[in-house]
Structures are given as C-alpha cells and as structure tokens.
Amino acid sequence: MNQSTPYALAVQVHTRFDAEKSRPEDDHYVFVYTIRLHNAGQLPVQLLKRHWLITDANGSTEEVTGEGVVGETPWMRPGDDFEYTSGAVLRTDVGTMRGSYQLVADDGTHFEASIPQFTLSIPRTLH
C-alpha cells in the first residue's frame, strides 16, 4: 500500500468454519470472518457502506450492501485499526467473498477500498 496517499485502507481477513451452527445434511454451512481495517492514509476516514459478493461452489452469488459494518460506521485516525466479526451462510462447503467499502475522509473526499477475494472453506483432512 502506498503510504504517501491521503486515502488508504488496508484490509486483513481471517476466516473459520462454524461447525456448531452448520447443518451439512441440509446444505447449511456457516462461516465466520474477522476483518481488521487499518487506516494507512494520511487523513482520518469514516466507513460509510459495505458491498459484498458471496459466491458458493455452485456459482450462486449473493450480493449484500448496507450501511457500515455490524451496525457501526467507524471513524479512524491515520494509523488506527478497527476490527469486527461477522458471518456468512453458504449452501456448499466452500465459497468466496469479495467486495468493497465506501469511505469518506475528513476533507470530504469519498473513496472506495477494495476487499480482496478470500475463501470460505470447511477444514480439510489429508490422508
């Protein structure tokens, strides 16, 4: 990420399969993801909206949009982090998510931060 830009958001994602809430016999697979956002820019920013594309192994895609994340619209100074946990339900044991956040900097500039594609998958056992 270019540290010289006034508008930069770094995104880290960690995922896990929630076996307790999943029902594989009903094609109901629950995944939990934790996202850490880091304001890598030079100005304070506020996250306004999210946009997700969630795709299962059958190629079915669900589009999710909304205000903020987990009911919050976090404001972050340069160098600040914000972390949240949420979830997704798929009809298959593997899938992907990707998307973007819409933000506004304190100078009034609106910009978008990409969320790189990540995989949702049940743990695999190698024999």
C-alpha positions as CSV (number, residue, x, y, z in Angstrom):
1,M,0.0,0.0,0.0
2,N,1.3,3.4,-0.9
3,Q,1.9,5.3,2.4
4,S,2.0,8.7,0.6
5,T,-1.6,8.8,-0.3
6,P,-4.1,10.6,1.9
7,Y,-6.7,7.9,1.3
8,A,-5.7,4.3,2.0
9,L,-7.4,1.5,3.9
10,A,-5.6,-1.9,4.5
11,V,-7.8,-4.9,4.9
12,Q,-6.9,-8.2,6.6
13,V,-9.3,-11.2,6.8
14,H,-9.3,-14.3,8.9
15,T,-12.0,-17.0,8.4
16,R,-13.2,-20.1,10.2
17,F,-15.9,-22.7,9.7
18,D,-18.6,-22.8,12.5
19,A,-19.4,-26.5,12.8
20,E,-21.8,-25.9,15.7
21,K,-24.2,-23.8,13.7
22,S,-23.8,-25.6,10.4
23,R,-26.0,-28.4,9.2
24,P,-24.2,-30.1,6.3
25,E,-27.1,-32.6,5.8
26,D,-29.3,-29.6,5.0
27,D,-26.6,-27.8,2.8
28,H,-26.3,-25.1,5.5
29,Y,-22.6,-24.1,6.1
30,V,-21.9,-21.2,8.5
31,F,-18.6,-19.3,8.2
32,V,-17.3,-16.6,10.5
33,Y,-14.9,-14.0,9.3
34,T,-12.9,-11.4,11.2
35,I,-11.8,-8.3,9.4
36,R,-9.2,-5.8,10.6
37,L,-9.2,-2.4,8.9
38,H,-6.1,-0.2,9.1
39,N,-6.2,3.5,8.1
40,A,-2.9,3.6,6.2
41,G,-3.7,7.0,4.7
42,Q,-2.8,10.5,5.9
43,L,-6.3,11.7,6.9
44,P,-9.0,10.4,9.3
45,V,-11.7,8.4,7.5
46,Q,-15.1,7.1,8.2
47,L,-16.5,3.8,6.8
48,L,-20.0,4.5,5.4
49,K,-21.1,1.4,3.4
50,R,-20.1,-2.1,2.5
51,H,-20.7,-4.2,-0.6
52,W,-20.1,-7.9,-0.7
53,L,-20.3,-10.6,-3.4
54,I,-20.6,-14.0,-1.8
55,T,-20.3,-17.0,-4.2
56,D,-20.7,-20.7,-3.3
57,A,-19.2,-23.7,-5.1
58,N,-22.3,-24.0,-7.3
59,G,-21.6,-20.5,-8.7
60,S,-24.6,-18.9,-7.0
61,T,-23.8,-15.3,-6.0
62,E,-25.5,-13.3,-3.3
63,E,-24.9,-9.5,-3.3
64,V,-25.0,-7.8,0.1
65,T,-25.0,-4.0,0.5
66,G,-25.6,-1.8,3.6
67,E,-24.6,1.0,5.9
68,G,-21.5,0.5,7.9
69,V,-20.4,-2.9,9.3
70,V,-22.0,-4.8,12.2
71,G,-24.2,-1.7,12.9
72,E,-21.2,0.7,13.1
73,T,-19.7,3.4,10.9
74,P,-16.2,3.5,12.4
75,W,-14.1,6.7,12.2
76,M,-10.4,6.0,12.2
77,R,-7.5,8.4,12.5
78,P,-4.3,7.7,10.5
79,G,-2.7,4.5,12.0
80,D,-5.9,3.4,13.7
81,D,-7.3,-0.1,13.4
82,F,-10.9,-1.3,13.6
83,E,-11.8,-5.0,13.9
84,Y,-15.1,-6.7,13.6
85,T,-16.5,-10.2,13.2
86,S,-19.4,-11.3,11.1
87,G,-20.6,-14.3,9.2
88,A,-21.9,-15.8,6.0
89,V,-24.1,-18.9,5.3
90,L,-23.4,-20.9,2.1
91,R,-25.2,-23.9,0.6
92,T,-21.8,-25.5,-0.2
93,D,-18.8,-26.4,1.9
94,V,-16.6,-23.9,0.1
95,G,-17.1,-20.5,-1.4
96,T,-15.6,-17.0,-1.8
97,M,-16.3,-13.4,-0.7
98,R,-15.0,-10.2,-2.2
99,G,-16.2,-6.6,-2.1
100,S,-15.5,-3.1,-1.1
101,Y,-16.0,-0.4,1.5
102,Q,-17.1,3.1,0.7
103,L,-15.5,5.7,2.9
104,V,-15.2,9.5,3.4
105,A,-12.1,11.3,4.5
106,D,-12.3,14.3,6.9
107,D,-11.6,16.6,3.9
108,G,-14.9,15.4,2.3
109,T,-13.3,13.1,-0.3
110,H,-15.3,9.9,-0.9
111,F,-13.3,6.9,-1.9
112,E,-13.6,3.1,-2.2
113,A,-11.4,0.4,-0.6
114,S,-11.3,-3.0,-2.2
115,I,-11.8,-6.1,-0.2
116,P,-9.6,-8.8,-1.9
117,Q,-11.3,-12.1,-2.6
118,F,-11.0,-14.7,0.2
119,T,-12.1,-18.3,0.6
120,L,-14.6,-19.8,3.0
121,S,-14.0,-23.5,3.4
122,I,-14.6,-26.3,5.9
123,P,-11.3,-27.7,7.3
124,R,-9.9,-30.5,5.1
125,T,-8.2,-33.7,6.3
126,L,-5.4,-35.1,4.1
127,H,-4.9,-38.8,4.1
